Amino acid sequence: MFYAILFACWANNPQLCVKILDNRGPYEDVKQCEARVVEMVRDVTFMWAKTGQLFIINHTSCQKIDNFLAT
């Protein structure tokens, strides 16, 4: 199982960063996770542009999760 994660920093203060976690996952394979990463990048870029916040996405990841128990 995989979780989609983004890391972004404010453009005017690259020391101030955020970790954005997907709330839909986990995904069974990395291809599904990578598709979700693309969707998340698009969505947060649109959201930040609307609010005038300037962020730089400096890392994306599909983190492997072992021993995931569905509830």
Secondary structure, 3 states (H helix, E strand, C coil): CEEEEEEEEECCEEEEEEEEECCCCCECCHHHHHHHHHHHHHHHHHHHHHHCCCEEEEEEEEEECCCCCCC
